[in-house]
Each structure stands twice: as structure tokens, then as C-alpha cells.
Amino acid sequence: METKFIETHDLANVLNLIDVAAKKGMFNGDQLSAIGAMRERFLNELKQQAPAEDNVSNLESESTAFEVSAD
């Protein structure tokens, strides 16, 4: 069995954090392609680790519980 250091909830939290930061305009235009590519890799890994979990398939349609401060 392969040891996983990053669990599915960690991946979901990173995806939510990226989404909240993007909605708040915290990324510059020249950063968007790199951040989008990273988000896709995390989403694919999350789907691979937990394909049967309903929250994975609904991840992009749900609102997030994170609040990101621009302080």
C-alpha cells in the first residue's frame, strides 16, 4: 500500500482555497494559467483518490466554507 501524506480533504481544501482567492481577484492575470493548471492536477488527484465520494463530483458546484482575507 502506498503511503499518502496528502489526504482527500487536504486536496478539497486547496481547491476551495484557490476558488475563493480567484473569486476575490487575488491573482494577477499572468498567474491564472499556472494556477488553473495546478487546480486541475489537484482535482484529478482528488478524483483518483476518492472516485466514489459524492462530494468530489459536486466540488465545483458547491460554495466554499473558506473566508480568505486580503490583509
PDB file of N, CA, C, O and CB in Angstrom:
ATOM      1  N   MET A   1       0.832  -1.185   0.000  1.00  0.00           N
ATOM      2  CA  MET A   1       0.000   0.000   0.000  1.00  0.00           C
ATOM      3  C   MET A   1       0.876   1.248   0.000  1.00  0.00           C
ATOM      4  O   MET A   1       1.853   1.329   0.744  1.00  0.00           O
ATOM      5  CB  MET A   1      -0.946  -0.001   1.210  1.00  0.00           C
ATOM      6  N   GLU A   2       0.527   2.197  -0.821  1.00  0.00           N
ATOM      7  CA  GLU A   2       1.276   3.445  -0.935  1.00  0.00           C
ATOM      8  C   GLU A   2       0.896   4.390   0.202  1.00  0.00           C
ATOM      9  O   GLU A   2      -0.283   4.552   0.520  1.00  0.00           O
ATOM     10  CB  GLU A   2       1.018   4.114  -2.304  1.00  0.00           C
ATOM     11  N   THR A   3       1.899   5.005   0.806  1.00  0.00           N
ATOM     12  CA  THR A   3       1.651   5.958   1.882  1.00  0.00           C
ATOM     13  C   THR A   3       1.255   7.297   1.291  1.00  0.00           C
ATOM     14  O   THR A   3       1.962   7.846   0.445  1.00  0.00           O
ATOM     15  CB  THR A   3       2.891   6.109   2.786  1.00  0.00           C
ATOM     16  N   LYS A   4       0.134   7.815   1.735  1.00  0.00           N
ATOM     17  CA  LYS A   4      -0.333   9.124   1.280  1.00  0.00           C
ATOM     18  C   LYS A   4      -0.125  10.136   2.400  1.00  0.00           C
ATOM     19  O   LYS A   4      -0.553   9.913   3.532  1.00  0.00           O
ATOM     20  CB  LYS A   4      -1.833   9.070   0.849  1.00  0.00           C
ATOM     21  N   PHE A   5       0.515  11.221   2.090  1.00  0.00           N
ATOM     22  CA  PHE A   5       0.716  12.273   3.063  1.00  0.00           C
ATOM     23  C   PHE A   5      -0.331  13.364   2.922  1.00  0.00           C
ATOM     24  O   PHE A   5      -0.628  14.084   3.876  1.00  0.00           O
ATOM     25  CB  PHE A   5       2.102  12.858   2.923  1.00  0.00           C
ATOM     26  N   ILE A   6      -0.885  13.479   1.727  1.00  0.00           N
ATOM     27  CA  ILE A   6      -1.945  14.433   1.482  1.00  0.00           C
ATOM     28  C   ILE A   6      -3.231  13.636   1.307  1.00  0.00           C
ATOM     29  O   ILE A   6      -3.333  12.780   0.428  1.00  0.00           O
ATOM     30  CB  ILE A   6      -1.641  15.329   0.228  1.00  0.00           C
ATOM     31  N   GLU A   7      -4.193  13.923   2.142  1.00  0.00           N
ATOM     32  CA  GLU A   7      -5.451  13.185   2.109  1.00  0.00           C
ATOM     33  C   GLU A   7      -6.477  13.924   1.265  1.00  0.00           C
ATOM     34  O   GLU A   7      -6.257  15.066   0.862  1.00  0.00           O
ATOM     35  CB  GLU A   7      -5.989  12.967   3.530  1.00  0.00           C
ATOM     36  N   THR A   8      -7.598  13.263   1.000  1.00  0.00           N
ATOM     37  CA  THR A   8      -8.604  13.844   0.118  1.00  0.00           C
ATOM     38  C   THR A   8      -9.141  15.167   0.640  1.00  0.00           C
ATOM     39  O   THR A   8      -9.394  16.078  -0.148  1.00  0.00           O
ATOM     40  CB  THR A   8      -9.743  12.875  -0.072  1.00  0.00           C
ATOM     41  N   HIS A   9      -9.320  15.294   1.946  1.00  0.00           N
ATOM     42  CA  HIS A   9      -9.825  16.560   2.473  1.00  0.00           C
ATOM     43  C   HIS A   9      -8.815  17.685   2.298  1.00  0.00           C
ATOM     44  O   HIS A   9      -9.200  18.845   2.154  1.00  0.00           O
ATOM     45  CB  HIS A   9     -10.184  16.411   3.944  1.00  0.00           C
ATOM     46  N   ASP A  10      -7.511  17.352   2.309  1.00  0.00           N
ATOM     47  CA  ASP A  10      -6.485  18.364   2.057  1.00  0.00           C
ATOM     48  C   ASP A  10      -6.586  18.885   0.621  1.00  0.00           C
ATOM     49  O   ASP A  10      -6.500  20.090   0.385  1.00  0.00           O
ATOM     50  CB  ASP A  10      -5.078  17.784   2.320  1.00  0.00           C
ATOM     51  N   LEU A  11      -6.767  17.982  -0.323  1.00  0.00           N
ATOM     52  CA  LEU A  11      -6.909  18.371  -1.722  1.00  0.00           C
ATOM     53  C   LEU A  11      -8.158  19.219  -1.926  1.00  0.00           C
ATOM     54  O   LEU A  11      -8.119  20.229  -2.628  1.00  0.00           O
ATOM     55  CB  LEU A  11      -6.959  17.133  -2.619  1.00  0.00           C
ATOM     56  N   ALA A  12      -9.258  18.810  -1.315  1.00  0.00           N
ATOM     57  CA  ALA A  12     -10.504  19.568  -1.430  1.00  0.00           C
ATOM     58  C   ALA A  12     -10.348  20.960  -0.831  1.00  0.00           C
ATOM     59  O   ALA A  12     -10.876  21.931  -1.373  1.00  0.00           O
ATOM     60  CB  ALA A  12     -11.653  18.822  -0.738  1.00  0.00           C
ATOM     61  N   ASN A  13      -9.634  21.061   0.271  1.00  0.00           N
ATOM     62  CA  ASN A  13      -9.407  22.367   0.898  1.00  0.00           C
ATOM     63  C   ASN A  13      -8.575  23.284   0.003  1.00  0.00           C
ATOM     64  O   ASN A  13      -8.856  24.479  -0.087  1.00  0.00           O
ATOM     65  CB  ASN A  13      -8.713  22.190   2.251  1.00  0.00           C
ATOM     66  N   VAL A  14      -7.562  22.742  -0.652  1.00  0.00           N
ATOM     67  CA  VAL A  14      -6.740  23.548  -1.558  1.00  0.00           C
ATOM     68  C   VAL A  14      -7.583  24.030  -2.741  1.00  0.00           C
ATOM     69  O   VAL A  14      -7.472  25.186  -3.147  1.00  0.00           O
ATOM     70  CB  VAL A  14      -5.517  22.734  -2.060  1.00  0.00           C
ATOM     71  N   LEU A  15      -8.418  23.158  -3.290  1.00  0.00           N
ATOM     72  CA  LEU A  15      -9.289  23.552  -4.398  1.00  0.00           C
ATOM     73  C   LEU A  15     -10.230  24.668  -3.966  1.00  0.00           C
ATOM     74  O   LEU A  15     -10.424  25.639  -4.697  1.00  0.00           O
ATOM     75  CB  LEU A  15     -10.095  22.345  -4.911  1.00  0.00           C
ATOM     76  N   ASN A  16     -10.805  24.534  -2.800  1.00  0.00           N
ATOM     77  CA  ASN A  16     -11.704  25.570  -2.286  1.00  0.00           C
ATOM     78  C   ASN A  16     -10.960  26.889  -2.066  1.00  0.00           C
ATOM     79  O   ASN A  16     -11.484  27.960  -2.371  1.00  0.00           O
ATOM     80  CB  ASN A  16     -12.355  25.109  -0.974  1.00  0.00           C
ATOM     81  N   LEU A  17      -9.761  26.807  -1.546  1.00  0.00           N
ATOM     82  CA  LEU A  17      -8.965  27.998  -1.315  1.00  0.00           C
ATOM     83  C   LEU A  17      -8.644  28.714  -2.631  1.00  0.00           C
ATOM     84  O   LEU A  17      -8.748  29.937  -2.715  1.00  0.00           O
ATOM     85  CB  LEU A  17      -7.676  27.634  -0.580  1.00  0.00           C
ATOM     86  N   ILE A  18      -8.258  27.961  -3.644  1.00  0.00           N
ATOM     87  CA  ILE A  18      -7.986  28.542  -4.966  1.00  0.00           C
ATOM     88  C   ILE A  18      -9.231  29.222  -5.509  1.00  0.00           C
ATOM     89  O   ILE A  18      -9.153  30.335  -6.030  1.00  0.00           O
ATOM     90  CB  ILE A  18      -7.499  27.457  -5.953  1.00  0.00           C
ATOM     91  N   ASP A  19     -10.386  28.561  -5.390  1.00  0.00           N
ATOM     92  CA  ASP A  19     -11.632  29.125  -5.911  1.00  0.00           C
ATOM     93  C   ASP A  19     -12.005  30.426  -5.203  1.00  0.00           C
ATOM     94  O   ASP A  19     -12.406  31.392  -5.853  1.00  0.00           O
ATOM     95  CB  ASP A  19     -12.765  28.114  -5.768  1.00  0.00           C
ATOM     96  N   VAL A  20     -11.877  30.455  -3.891  1.00  0.00           N
ATOM     97  CA  VAL A  20     -12.212  31.660  -3.134  1.00  0.00           C
ATOM     98  C   VAL A  20     -11.255  32.796  -3.499  1.00  0.00           C
ATOM     99  O   VAL A  20     -11.683  33.931  -3.708  1.00  0.00           O
ATOM    100  CB  VAL A  20     -12.163  31.379  -1.612  1.00  0.00           C
ATOM    101  N   ALA A  21      -9.972  32.489  -3.573  1.00  0.00           N
ATOM    102  CA  ALA A  21      -8.988  33.507  -3.924  1.00  0.00           C
ATOM    103  C   ALA A  21      -9.239  34.055  -5.326  1.00  0.00           C
ATOM    104  O   ALA A  21      -9.096  35.256  -5.555  1.00  0.00           O
ATOM    105  CB  ALA A  21      -7.575  32.935  -3.828  1.00  0.00           C
ATOM    106  N   ALA A  22      -9.610  33.192  -6.259  1.00  0.00           N
ATOM    107  CA  ALA A  22      -9.899  33.630  -7.627  1.00  0.00           C
ATOM    108  C   ALA A  22     -11.128  34.532  -7.659  1.00  0.00           C
ATOM    109  O   ALA A  22     -11.141  35.541  -8.364  1.00  0.00           O
ATOM    110  CB  ALA A  22     -10.108  32.419  -8.548  1.00  0.00           C
ATOM    111  N   LYS A  23     -12.155  34.173  -6.902  1.00  0.00           N
ATOM    112  CA  LYS A  23     -13.367  34.998  -6.852  1.00  0.00           C
ATOM    113  C   LYS A  23     -13.085  36.378  -6.276  1.00  0.00           C
ATOM    114  O   LYS A  23     -13.730  37.357  -6.653  1.00  0.00           O
ATOM    115  CB  LYS A  23     -14.445  34.306  -6.025  1.00  0.00           C
ATOM    116  N   LYS A  24     -12.126  36.456  -5.364  1.00  0.00           N
ATOM    117  CA  LYS A  24     -11.795  37.733  -4.737  1.00  0.00           C
ATOM    118  C   LYS A  24     -10.752  38.514  -5.525  1.00  0.00           C
ATOM    119  O   LYS A  24     -10.327  39.587  -5.098  1.00  0.00           O
ATOM    120  CB  LYS A  24     -11.299  37.504  -3.330  1.00  0.00           C
ATOM    121  N   GLY A  25     -10.334  37.980  -6.682  1.00  0.00           N
ATOM    122  CA  GLY A  25      -9.380  38.681  -7.528  1.00  0.00           C
ATOM    123  C   GLY A  25      -7.980  38.748  -6.962  1.00  0.00           C
ATOM    124  O   GLY A  25      -7.273  39.734  -7.171  1.00  0.00           O
ATOM    125  N   MET A  26      -7.571  37.723  -6.254  1.00  0.00           N
ATOM    126  CA  MET A  26      -6.269  37.741  -5.587  1.00  0.00           C
ATOM    127  C   MET A  26      -5.121  37.282  -6.485  1.00  0.00           C
ATOM    128  O   MET A  26      -3.973  37.233  -6.043  1.00  0.00           O
ATOM    129  CB  MET A  26      -6.319  36.871  -4.361  1.00  0.00           C
ATOM    130  N   PHE A  27      -5.418  36.945  -7.740  1.00  0.00           N
ATOM    131  CA  PHE A  27      -4.384  36.512  -8.668  1.00  0.00           C
ATOM    132  C   PHE A  27      -4.255  37.525  -9.794  1.00  0.00           C
ATOM    133  O   PHE A  27      -5.245  38.102 -10.241  1.00  0.00           O
ATOM    134  CB  PHE A  27      -4.700  35.110  -9.229  1.00  0.00           C
ATOM    135  N   ASN A  28      -3.027  37.733 -10.246  1.00  0.00           N
ATOM    136  CA  ASN A  28      -2.789  38.573 -11.417  1.00  0.00           C
ATOM    137  C   ASN A  28      -3.076  37.761 -12.675  1.00  0.00           C
ATOM    138  O   ASN A  28      -3.034  36.531 -12.648  1.00  0.00           O
ATOM    139  CB  ASN A  28      -1.329  39.120 -11.429  1.00  0.00           C
ATOM    140  N   GLY A  29      -3.357  38.428 -13.743  1.00  0.00           N
ATOM    141  CA  GLY A  29      -3.675  37.756 -14.998  1.00  0.00           C
ATOM    142  C   GLY A  29      -2.596  36.808 -15.468  1.00  0.00           C
ATOM    143  O   GLY A  29      -2.901  35.738 -15.993  1.00  0.00           O
ATOM    144  N   ASP A  30      -1.332  37.181 -15.288  1.00  0.00           N
ATOM    145  CA  ASP A  30      -0.235  36.331 -15.742  1.00  0.00           C
ATOM    146  C   ASP A  30      -0.052  35.080 -14.876  1.00  0.00           C
ATOM    147  O   ASP A  30       0.729  34.194 -15.223  1.00  0.00           O
ATOM    148  CB  ASP A  30       1.049  37.127 -15.759  1.00  0.00           C
ATOM    149  N   GLN A  31      -0.760  35.008 -13.767  1.00  0.00           N
ATOM    150  CA  GLN A  31      -0.679  33.846 -12.878  1.00  0.00           C
ATOM    151  C   GLN A  31      -1.801  32.841 -13.128  1.00  0.00           C
ATOM    152  O   GLN A  31      -1.734  31.708 -12.653  1.00  0.00           O
ATOM    153  CB  GLN A  31      -0.715  34.299 -11.430  1.00  0.00           C
ATOM    154  N   LEU A  32      -2.812  33.240 -13.855  1.00  0.00           N
ATOM    155  CA  LEU A  32      -4.021  32.426 -13.967  1.00  0.00           C
ATOM    156  C   LEU A  32      -3.797  31.073 -14.635  1.00  0.00           C
ATOM    157  O   LEU A  32      -4.362  30.075 -14.188  1.00  0.00           O
ATOM    158  CB  LEU A  32      -5.058  33.180 -14.729  1.00  0.00           C
ATOM    159  N   SER A  33      -2.997  31.011 -15.682  1.00  0.00           N
ATOM    160  CA  SER A  33      -2.809  29.726 -16.359  1.00  0.00           C
ATOM    161  C   SER A  33      -2.079  28.729 -15.455  1.00  0.00           C
ATOM    162  O   SER A  33      -2.438  27.552 -15.422  1.00  0.00           O
ATOM    163  CB  SER A  33      -2.026  29.923 -17.670  1.00  0.00           C
ATOM    164  N   ALA A  34      -1.069  29.185 -14.728  1.00  0.00           N
ATOM    165  CA  ALA A  34      -0.337  28.293 -13.823  1.00  0.00           C
ATOM    166  C   ALA A  34      -1.230  27.827 -12.673  1.00  0.00           C
ATOM    167  O   ALA A  34      -1.201  26.656 -12.293  1.00  0.00           O
ATOM    168  CB  ALA A  34       0.914  28.999 -13.268  1.00  0.00           C
ATOM    169  N   ILE A  35      -2.012  28.735 -12.131  1.00  0.00           N
ATOM    170  CA  ILE A  35      -2.905  28.377 -11.022  1.00  0.00           C
ATOM    171  C   ILE A  35      -4.005  27.434 -11.514  1.00  0.00           C
ATOM    172  O   ILE A  35      -4.364  26.481 -10.823  1.00  0.00           O
ATOM    173  CB  ILE A  35      -3.529  29.651 -10.387  1.00  0.00           C
ATOM    174  N   GLY A  36      -4.533  27.702 -12.702  1.00  0.00           N
ATOM    175  CA  GLY A  36      -5.551  26.826 -13.277  1.00  0.00           C
ATOM    176  C   GLY A  36      -5.017  25.425 -13.538  1.00  0.00           C
ATOM    177  O   GLY A  36      -5.708  24.437 -13.289  1.00  0.00           O
ATOM    178  N   ALA A  37      -3.796  25.339 -14.036  1.00  0.00           N
ATOM    179  CA  ALA A  37      -3.184  24.027 -14.285  1.00  0.00           C
ATOM    180  C   ALA A  37      -2.964  23.269 -12.975  1.00  0.00           C
ATOM    181  O   ALA A  37      -3.199  22.063 -12.901  1.00  0.00           O
ATOM    182  CB  ALA A  37      -1.844  24.191 -15.031  1.00  0.00           C
ATOM    183  N   MET A  38      -2.512  23.986 -11.944  1.00  0.00           N
ATOM    184  CA  MET A  38      -2.316  23.366 -10.640  1.00  0.00           C
ATOM    185  C   MET A  38      -3.652  22.881 -10.074  1.00  0.00           C
ATOM    186  O   MET A  38      -3.736  21.789  -9.512  1.00  0.00           O
ATOM    187  CB  MET A  38      -1.645  24.356  -9.667  1.00  0.00           C
ATOM    188  N   ARG A  39      -4.695  23.703 -10.227  1.00  0.00           N
ATOM    189  CA  ARG A  39      -6.017  23.331  -9.737  1.00  0.00           C
ATOM    190  C   ARG A  39      -6.513  22.071 -10.433  1.00  0.00           C
ATOM    191  O   ARG A  39      -7.097  21.198  -9.791  1.00  0.00           O
ATOM    192  CB  ARG A  39      -7.011  24.479  -9.944  1.00  0.00           C
ATOM    193  N   GLU A  40      -6.289  21.967 -11.729  1.00  0.00           N
ATOM    194  CA  GLU A  40      -6.693  20.774 -12.481  1.00  0.00           C
ATOM    195  C   GLU A  40      -5.962  19.523 -11.985  1.00  0.00           C
ATOM    196  O   GLU A  40      -6.571  18.463 -11.847  1.00  0.00           O
ATOM    197  CB  GLU A  40      -6.426  20.977 -13.979  1.00  0.00           C
ATOM    198  N   ARG A  41      -4.655  19.646 -11.717  1.00  0.00           N
ATOM    199  CA  ARG A  41      -3.895  18.499 -11.196  1.00  0.00           C
ATOM    200  C   ARG A  41      -4.437  18.061  -9.841  1.00  0.00           C
ATOM    201  O   ARG A  41      -4.578  16.865  -9.588  1.00  0.00           O
ATOM    202  CB  ARG A  41      -2.397  18.848 -11.078  1.00  0.00           C
ATOM    203  N   PHE A  42      -4.741  19.020  -8.965  1.00  0.00           N
ATOM    204  CA  PHE A  42      -5.298  18.680  -7.656  1.00  0.00           C
ATOM    205  C   PHE A  42      -6.670  18.034  -7.801  1.00  0.00           C
ATOM    206  O   PHE A  42      -6.971  17.061  -7.109  1.00  0.00           O
ATOM    207  CB  PHE A  42      -5.395  19.929  -6.773  1.00  0.00           C
ATOM    208  N   LEU A  43      -7.501  18.564  -8.689  1.00  0.00           N
ATOM    209  CA  LEU A  43      -8.831  17.998  -8.898  1.00  0.00           C
ATOM    210  C   LEU A  43      -8.734  16.568  -9.435  1.00  0.00           C
ATOM    211  O   LEU A  43      -9.464  15.688  -8.979  1.00  0.00           O
ATOM    212  CB  LEU A  43      -9.641  18.878  -9.867  1.00  0.00           C
ATOM    213  N   ASN A  44      -7.848  16.332 -10.389  1.00  0.00           N
ATOM    214  CA  ASN A  44      -7.675  14.984 -10.937  1.00  0.00           C
ATOM    215  C   ASN A  44      -7.169  14.014  -9.880  1.00  0.00           C
ATOM    216  O   ASN A  44      -7.616  12.869  -9.824  1.00  0.00           O
ATOM    217  CB  ASN A  44      -6.710  15.011 -12.121  1.00  0.00           C
ATOM    218  N   GLU A  45      -6.241  14.461  -9.042  1.00  0.00           N
ATOM    219  CA  GLU A  45      -5.740  13.609  -7.956  1.00  0.00           C
ATOM    220  C   GLU A  45      -6.852  13.307  -6.958  1.00  0.00           C
ATOM    221  O   GLU A  45      -6.962  12.179  -6.478  1.00  0.00           O
ATOM    222  CB  GLU A  45      -4.548  14.283  -7.238  1.00  0.00           C
ATOM    223  N   LEU A  46      -7.672  14.295  -6.644  1.00  0.00           N
ATOM    224  CA  LEU A  46      -8.779  14.091  -5.721  1.00  0.00           C
ATOM    225  C   LEU A  46      -9.759  13.073  -6.284  1.00  0.00           C
ATOM    226  O   LEU A  46     -10.226  12.192  -5.562  1.00  0.00           O
ATOM    227  CB  LEU A  46      -9.493  15.416  -5.433  1.00  0.00           C
ATOM    228  N   LYS A  47     -10.068  13.189  -7.556  1.00  0.00           N
ATOM    229  CA  LYS A  47     -10.979  12.232  -8.191  1.00  0.00           C
ATOM    230  C   LYS A  47     -10.390  10.834  -8.219  1.00  0.00           C
ATOM    231  O   LYS A  47     -11.114   9.850  -8.068  1.00  0.00           O
ATOM    232  CB  LYS A  47     -11.313  12.677  -9.607  1.00  0.00           C
ATOM    233  N   GLN A  48      -9.068  10.737  -8.412  1.00  0.00           N
ATOM    234  CA  GLN A  48      -8.411   9.435  -8.439  1.00  0.00           C
ATOM    235  C   GLN A  48      -8.376   8.797  -7.046  1.00  0.00           C
ATOM    236  O   GLN A  48      -8.554   7.586  -6.915  1.00  0.00           O
ATOM    237  CB  GLN A  48      -6.989   9.574  -8.989  1.00  0.00           C
ATOM    238  N   GLN A  49      -8.150   9.603  -6.017  1.00  0.00           N
ATOM    239  CA  GLN A  49      -8.072   9.058  -4.661  1.00  0.00           C
ATOM    240  C   GLN A  49      -9.437   8.687  -4.097  1.00  0.00           C
ATOM    241  O   GLN A  49      -9.545   7.743  -3.315  1.00  0.00           O
ATOM    242  CB  GLN A  49      -7.403  10.054  -3.746  1.00  0.00           C
ATOM    243  N   ALA A  50     -10.472   9.413  -4.482  1.00  0.00           N
ATOM    244  CA  ALA A  50     -11.793   9.184  -3.891  1.00  0.00           C
ATOM    245  C   ALA A  50     -12.887   9.256  -4.952  1.00  0.00           C
ATOM    246  O   ALA A  50     -13.763  10.117  -4.867  1.00  0.00           O
ATOM    247  CB  ALA A  50     -12.069  10.209  -2.781  1.00  0.00           C
ATOM    248  N   PRO A  51     -12.856   8.371  -5.953  1.00  0.00           N
ATOM    249  CA  PRO A  51     -13.838   8.470  -7.048  1.00  0.00           C
ATOM    250  C   PRO A  51     -15.273   8.187  -6.630  1.00  0.00           C
ATOM    251  O   PRO A  51     -16.203   8.622  -7.308  1.00  0.00           O
ATOM    252  CB  PRO A  51     -13.463   7.522  -8.141  1.00  0.00           C
ATOM    253  N   ALA A  52     -15.475   7.475  -5.540  1.00  0.00           N
ATOM    254  CA  ALA A  52     -16.837   7.110  -5.133  1.00  0.00           C
ATOM    255  C   ALA A  52     -17.481   8.136  -4.215  1.00  0.00           C
ATOM    256  O   ALA A  52     -18.675   8.041  -3.928  1.00  0.00           O
ATOM    257  CB  ALA A  52     -16.824   5.771  -4.448  1.00  0.00           C
ATOM    258  N   GLU A  53     -16.722   9.106  -3.753  1.00  0.00           N
ATOM    259  CA  GLU A  53     -17.277  10.097  -2.829  1.00  0.00           C
ATOM    260  C   GLU A  53     -18.111  11.108  -3.599  1.00  0.00           C
ATOM    261  O   GLU A  53     -17.639  11.689  -4.576  1.00  0.00           O
ATOM    262  CB  GLU A  53     -16.152  10.812  -2.042  1.00  0.00           C
ATOM    263  N   ASP A  54     -19.345  11.321  -3.167  1.00  0.00           N
ATOM    264  CA  ASP A  54     -20.241  12.257  -3.837  1.00  0.00           C
ATOM    265  C   ASP A  54     -19.721  13.681  -3.801  1.00  0.00           C
ATOM    266  O   ASP A  54     -19.968  14.448  -4.732  1.00  0.00           O
ATOM    267  CB  ASP A  54     -21.606  12.202  -3.210  1.00  0.00           C
ATOM    268  N   ASN A  55     -19.003  14.053  -2.742  1.00  0.00           N
ATOM    269  CA  ASN A  55     -18.533  15.428  -2.635  1.00  0.00           C
ATOM    270  C   ASN A  55     -17.501  15.775  -3.699  1.00  0.00           C
ATOM    271  O   ASN A  55     -17.318  16.952  -4.011  1.00  0.00           O
ATOM    272  CB  ASN A  55     -17.950  15.666  -1.268  1.00  0.00           C
ATOM    273  N   VAL A  56     -16.826  14.784  -4.262  1.00  0.00           N
ATOM    274  CA  VAL A  56     -15.847  15.048  -5.305  1.00  0.00           C
ATOM    275  C   VAL A  56     -16.545  15.470  -6.586  1.00  0.00           C
ATOM    276  O   VAL A  56     -16.117  16.426  -7.233  1.00  0.00           O
ATOM    277  CB  VAL A  56     -14.973  13.816  -5.553  1.00  0.00           C
ATOM    278  N   SER A  57     -17.596  14.787  -6.960  1.00  0.00           N
ATOM    279  CA  SER A  57     -18.287  15.117  -8.201  1.00  0.00           C
ATOM    280  C   SER A  57     -19.018  16.444  -8.096  1.00  0.00           C
ATOM    281  O   SER A  57     -19.257  17.099  -9.111  1.00  0.00           O
ATOM    282  CB  SER A  57     -19.263  14.015  -8.569  1.00  0.00           C
ATOM    283  N   ASN A  58     -19.377  16.849  -6.889  1.00  0.00           N
ATOM    284  CA  ASN A  58     -20.105  18.099  -6.694  1.00  0.00           C
ATOM    285  C   ASN A  58     -19.215  19.244  -6.255  1.00  0.00           C
ATOM    286  O   ASN A  58     -19.713  20.329  -5.955  1.00  0.00           O
ATOM    287  CB  ASN A  58     -21.190  17.901  -5.688  1.00  0.00           C
ATOM    288  N   LEU A  59     -17.917  19.026  -6.210  1.00  0.00           N
ATOM    289  CA  LEU A  59     -16.995  20.015  -5.653  1.00  0.00           C
ATOM    290  C   LEU A  59     -17.098  21.363  -6.348  1.00  0.00           C
ATOM    291  O   LEU A  59     -17.124  22.398  -5.682  1.00  0.00           O
ATOM    292  CB  LEU A  59     -15.578  19.507  -5.744  1.00  0.00           C
ATOM    293  N   GLU A  60     -17.157  21.369  -7.660  1.00  0.00           N
ATOM    294  CA  GLU A  60     -17.145  22.643  -8.370  1.00  0.00           C
ATOM    295  C   GLU A  60     -18.470  23.373  -8.282  1.00  0.00           C
ATOM    296  O   GLU A  60     -18.512  24.585  -8.495  1.00  0.00           O
ATOM    297  CB  GLU A  60     -16.788  22.424  -9.810  1.00  0.00           C
ATOM    298  N   SER A  61     -19.555  22.676  -7.976  1.00  0.00           N
ATOM    299  CA  SER A  61     -20.853  23.339  -7.920  1.00  0.00           C
ATOM    300  C   SER A  61     -21.214  23.835  -6.532  1.00  0.00           C
ATOM    301  O   SER A  61     -22.176  24.587  -6.377  1.00  0.00           O
ATOM    302  CB  SER A  61     -21.914  22.409  -8.403  1.00  0.00           C
ATOM    303  N   GLU A  62     -20.462  23.429  -5.522  1.00  0.00           N
ATOM    304  CA  GLU A  62     -20.758  23.835  -4.156  1.00  0.00           C
ATOM    305  C   GLU A  62     -20.060  25.140  -3.804  1.00  0.00           C
ATOM    306  O   GLU A  62     -18.986  25.445  -4.322  1.00  0.00           O
ATOM    307  CB  GLU A  62     -20.348  22.744  -3.180  1.00  0.00           C
ATOM    308  N   SER A  63     -20.681  25.902  -2.921  1.00  0.00           N
ATOM    309  CA  SER A  63     -19.992  27.087  -2.415  1.00  0.00           C
ATOM    310  C   SER A  63     -19.015  26.646  -1.346  1.00  0.00           C
ATOM    311  O   SER A  63     -19.200  25.604  -0.717  1.00  0.00           O
ATOM    312  CB  SER A  63     -20.998  28.139  -1.853  1.00  0.00           C
ATOM    313  N   THR A  64     -17.981  27.434  -1.142  1.00  0.00           N
ATOM    314  CA  THR A  64     -16.943  27.045  -0.199  1.00  0.00           C
ATOM    315  C   THR A  64     -17.227  27.603   1.185  1.00  0.00           C
ATOM    316  O   THR A  64     -17.998  28.546   1.358  1.00  0.00           O
ATOM    317  CB  THR A  64     -15.579  27.516  -0.685  1.00  0.00           C
ATOM    318  N   ALA A  65     -16.580  26.988   2.161  1.00  0.00           N
ATOM    319  CA  ALA A  65     -16.747  27.420   3.549  1.00  0.00           C
ATOM    320  C   ALA A  65     -15.597  28.299   3.995  1.00  0.00           C
ATOM    321  O   ALA A  65     -15.564  28.732   5.147  1.00  0.00           O
ATOM    322  CB  ALA A  65     -16.865  26.218   4.471  1.00  0.00           C
ATOM    323  N   PHE A  66     -14.656  28.572   3.111  1.00  0.00           N
ATOM    324  CA  PHE A  66     -13.481  29.346   3.473  1.00  0.00           C
ATOM    325  C   PHE A  66     -13.738  30.830   3.293  1.00  0.00           C
ATOM    326  O   PHE A  66     -14.454  31.251   2.385  1.00  0.00           O
ATOM    327  CB  PHE A  66     -12.280  28.914   2.643  1.00  0.00           C
ATOM    328  N   GLU A  67     -13.153  31.591   4.154  1.00  0.00           N
ATOM    329  CA  GLU A  67     -13.118  33.038   4.004  1.00  0.00           C
ATOM    330  C   GLU A  67     -11.641  33.413   3.863  1.00  0.00           C
ATOM    331  O   GLU A  67     -10.830  33.073   4.724  1.00  0.00           O
ATOM    332  CB  GLU A  67     -13.810  33.784   5.232  1.00  0.00           C
ATOM    333  N   VAL A  68     -11.303  34.090   2.813  1.00  0.00           N
ATOM    334  CA  VAL A  68      -9.923  34.491   2.575  1.00  0.00           C
ATOM    335  C   VAL A  68      -9.816  35.978   2.811  1.00  0.00           C
ATOM    336  O   VAL A  68     -10.549  36.766   2.214  1.00  0.00           O
ATOM    337  CB  VAL A  68      -9.458  34.119   1.143  1.00  0.00           C
ATOM    338  N   SER A  69      -8.909  36.357   3.674  1.00  0.00           N
ATOM    339  CA  SER A  69      -8.699  37.763   3.977  1.00  0.00           C
ATOM    340  C   SER A  69      -7.616  38.325   3.076  1.00  0.00           C
ATOM    341  O   SER A  69      -6.589  37.686   2.851  1.00  0.00           O
ATOM    342  CB  SER A  69      -8.327  37.957   5.455  1.00  0.00           C
ATOM    343  N   ALA A  70      -7.848  39.512   2.567  1.00  0.00           N
ATOM    344  CA  ALA A  70      -6.856  40.163   1.700  1.00  0.00           C
ATOM    345  C   ALA A  70      -5.929  41.074   2.494  1.00  0.00           C
ATOM    346  O   ALA A  70      -5.316  41.983   1.935  1.00  0.00           O
ATOM    347  CB  ALA A  70      -7.555  40.967   0.602  1.00  0.00           C
ATOM    348  N   ASP A  71      -5.827  40.834   3.780  1.00  0.00           N
ATOM    349  CA  ASP A  71      -4.985  41.674   4.651  1.00  0.00           C
ATOM    350  C   ASP A  71      -3.538  41.599   4.270  1.00  0.00           C
ATOM    351  O   ASP A  71      -2.699  42.243   4.899  1.00  0.00           O
ATOM    352  CB  ASP A  71      -5.140  41.269   6.097  1.00  0.00           C
TER     353      ASP A  71
END
